[in-house]
Amino acid sequence: MASTSNPPLIAAADKRVAVVTGASRGIGLELVRQLLESGEWRVVPTCRSPAEARELLALHEAGRHVGMEAPVQLDVTDAASANRAVEAVSALVPAIQLLINNAAMPNNHDPQDHVLNTAPDAMTELFDVNCTGVLRVTHAFLPLLRAGRGVVANLSSTLGSVSKADSISPGYFTAYRCSKAAMNMLTRTLAAGEPQVTFVLLQPGAVATDMGRAARSTIPGMPPDVVAGIPVDQSVRGMLRVLERDVARGKDSGKNFLCDGSQFAW
């Protein structure tokens, strides 16, 4: 009797390998989807609770035959979790060519987070995810990235720009914007200190995710089109286009790109 199972996974030697953090929803989920659709990537998605990530699990069920691995548990605030994730990926492949540090969080306690009301605990919590978490995960995956002469793409935010702090929602989103500004500097510092791996910053823009719309809707005077945001698939398509260009490798390590491919101000 003919087998009803999915076709076997395409060999790792035939495709580049990408690891995506925070892949259970929003931008992370769309990154996984579009990497798979390109036909050029074997994708290992990660998230905090794979068993609860229904959309991601459904995508895995549909995409095993084109290069999607089962979701791997990874909590970016937990070094042991990051090390276990590396062990799981190492059991599949000897090297990776792309790590996308997408996992991040807003200030859920105070989405508006005006600087005069920012709680120090919120600052600590967001830094641990949005900045220290990126370092934690990158350190863990460095051996696999070095083996693959890989690229690390850290997803930032226009709110993390120091030079635009007075023109983009001034006074608001304090803990989030500070954590992203710190992550920007981390990326530049990693690029200066690790020549075997390319590090780039990608700015998704004001994306139409539930998290983004909820945060932007709290700011007085925010234009309706900015609150609504751009479609997730449009943002992700642009960011992946940047990663596929030659400028995203080697000579452009440490640079900061908008999803339209232009460089963004620090």
C-alpha positions in Angstrom: 0.0 0.0 0.0 1.3 3.5 -0.9 2.5 5.6 2.0 0.4 8.6 2.9 3.2 10.3 4.8 4.7 13.6 3.6 7.7 13.5 1.2 11.1 13.4 2.9 12.7 16.6 3.9 15.1 18.0 1.2 18.7 17.3 2.1 20.5 20.0 4.1 23.3 20.1 1.6 20.8 21.4 -1.0 19.6 24.4 0.9 20.9 27.1 3.2 19.7 26.8 6.8 17.9 29.6 8.6 16.9 29.8 12.3 14.1 32.3 13.2 13.4 33.2 16.8 9.9 34.3 18.0 8.3 32.5 15.1 4.9 31.7 16.6 3.1 34.7 15.2 3.3 38.0 13.4 6.6 38.9 11.7 8.3 35.8 12.8 5.7 33.5 11.4 5.7 35.4 8.1 9.5 35.2 7.9 9.2 31.4 8.2 6.5 31.3 5.6 8.3 33.4 3.0 11.7 31.7 3.5 10.0 28.4 2.8 8.2 29.8 -0.2 11.5 30.9 -1.8 12.4 27.3 -2.1 16.0 28.1 -1.1 15.9 27.6 2.6 15.6 24.9 5.2 14.0 26.6 8.1 14.2 25.9 11.9 11.6 28.0 13.7 11.9 28.6 17.4 9.5 30.0 20.0 8.9 29.8 23.8 5.9 27.4 23.7 5.9 25.3 20.5 3.0 23.1 21.7 0.8 26.2 21.9 1.9 27.7 18.5 -1.0 26.4 16.5 -0.4 28.5 13.3 3.3 27.5 13.3 2.5 23.8 13.9 0.0 23.9 11.0 2.7 25.5 8.8 5.1 22.8 9.8 2.6 20.1 8.9 2.1 21.6 5.5 5.7 22.5 4.9 7.8 19.5 6.0 8.3 18.4 2.4 9.7 21.8 1.3 12.2 22.2 4.1 10.6 23.1 7.4 11.7 21.5 10.6 9.6 21.0 13.7 9.5 24.1 16.0 12.2 24.2 18.6 11.6 25.5 22.1 13.7 28.7 22.8 13.2 31.2 25.5 15.7 34.1 24.8 15.8 35.0 28.5 17.1 31.6 29.4 20.7 30.6 28.6 20.0 26.9 29.2 17.0 27.1 26.8 19.3 28.7 24.1 21.9 26.0 24.6 19.3 23.3 24.2 18.0 24.9 21.0 21.5 24.9 19.6 21.9 21.2 20.5 18.6 20.5 18.7 19.7 22.4 15.6 23.2 20.8 15.7 21.6 17.4 15.6 20.1 18.4 12.2 22.8 20.4 10.5 26.5 21.1 10.9 26.2 24.8 10.1 23.6 27.6 9.6 23.7 30.5 7.2 21.1 32.8 8.8 20.0 33.6 12.3 17.1 36.0 12.5 16.7 37.5 16.0 13.1 38.4 15.8 11.8 37.6 19.3 11.0 40.8 21.2 8.4 42.2 23.5 6.7 45.6 24.2 5.9 47.1 27.5 2.7 45.0 28.2 2.2 46.7 31.6 2.1 50.2 30.1 1.8 50.2 26.3 2.0 54.0 26.1 5.0 54.1 28.5 5.6 57.8 28.7 9.1 58.6 30.0 7.8 60.3 33.1 5.9 57.1 34.1 8.4 54.4 33.1 8.9 51.8 35.7 12.5 50.6 36.2 11.2 47.0 36.3 9.8 47.5 32.8 13.1 48.7 31.6 14.9 45.6 33.1 12.3 43.2 31.6 12.5 44.6 28.1 16.3 44.9 28.0 16.5 41.2 29.0 14.4 40.2 26.0 15.1 42.8 23.4 18.9 43.3 23.9 20.4 40.8 26.3 18.3 38.1 24.7 19.8 38.8 21.3 23.3 38.5 22.8 22.4 35.3 24.6 21.0 33.6 21.5 23.8 34.9 19.2 26.5 33.7 21.5 24.9 30.2 21.6 24.6 29.9 17.8 28.0 31.4 17.0 29.8 28.1 16.3 27.1 27.1 13.8 27.2 30.6 12.3 31.0 30.5 11.9 30.8 27.1 10.3 28.3 28.5 7.7 29.9 31.9 7.3 26.5 33.1 8.3 24.5 36.3 8.6 22.8 37.5 11.8 19.8 39.7 11.1 18.6 41.6 14.2 15.1 43.1 13.9 15.1 46.5 15.4 12.6 49.4 15.3 12.6 53.0 14.0 11.9 53.9 17.7 15.5 52.8 18.5 17.0 55.6 16.4 18.7 58.1 18.7 18.8 60.8 16.0 15.1 60.5 15.4 14.1 60.4 19.1 12.6 63.9 18.9 10.5 63.2 15.8 9.1 59.7 16.2 6.7 59.5 19.1 8.8 61.7 21.4 8.5 60.9 25.0 6.7 57.6 24.5 7.6 53.9 24.4 10.5 54.6 26.6 11.6 51.1 27.8 11.0 49.6 24.3 12.9 52.3 22.4 15.8 52.2 24.8 16.1 48.4 24.6 16.1 48.7 20.8 18.7 51.5 20.8 20.9 49.3 23.0 20.4 46.3 20.6 21.4 48.5 17.7 24.7 49.3 19.5 25.1 45.6 20.3 24.8 44.7 16.6 27.5 47.3 15.7 29.7 46.0 18.4 29.2 42.3 17.3 30.0 43.3 13.7 33.3 44.9 14.9 34.3 42.0 17.1 33.3 39.0 15.0 34.7 39.1 11.4 33.6 35.5 10.5 29.9 36.4 10.7 27.9 39.3 9.1 25.6 41.3 11.3 22.8 43.5 10.0 19.9 45.5 11.5 16.6 45.3 9.8 13.7 47.7 10.4 10.3 46.2 9.7 8.6 49.6 9.9 5.1 50.2 11.4 3.7 46.7 10.7 0.1 45.7 10.9 0.5 43.2 13.7 -1.8 43.0 16.7 1.1 44.1 19.0 2.1 47.0 16.8 -1.4 48.4 16.3 -2.3 48.1 20.0 0.8 50.1 21.0 0.5 52.8 18.3 -3.2 53.3 19.0 -2.4 54.6 22.5 -0.4 57.6 21.3 -2.4 60.9 21.0 -2.4 62.3 17.5 -0.9 59.2 15.8 -2.1 59.3 12.1 -4.6 56.5 11.4 -2.5 55.1 8.5 0.5 54.7 10.9 -1.7 53.1 13.5 -3.0 50.6 10.9 0.5 49.9 9.7 1.8 48.2 6.5 0.9 44.6 5.7 3.2 42.1 7.4 3.9 40.2 4.2 5.1 43.5 2.5 7.5 44.3 5.4 8.9 40.7 5.4 9.3 40.6 1.7 11.4 43.8 1.8 13.6 42.6 4.7 14.3 39.3 2.9 15.2 41.2 -0.2 17.8 43.1 1.7 19.2 39.8 3.1 19.5 38.4 -0.4 21.4 41.3 -1.8 25.2 41.2 -1.9 25.3 44.4 0.3 23.9 42.3 3.2 27.1 40.3 3.4 30.7 41.1 4.5 31.3 44.7 3.6 28.0 45.9 5.0 28.3 44.1 8.4 27.0 46.5 11.1 24.7 48.5 8.9 21.1 49.4 9.5 18.4 48.9 6.8 14.8 49.8 6.4 12.6 47.2 4.7 12.7 49.1 1.5 16.5 48.5 1.3 17.6 52.1 2.2 19.9 52.7 5.2 18.4 54.1 8.3 19.7 56.8 10.6 21.3 55.8 13.9 
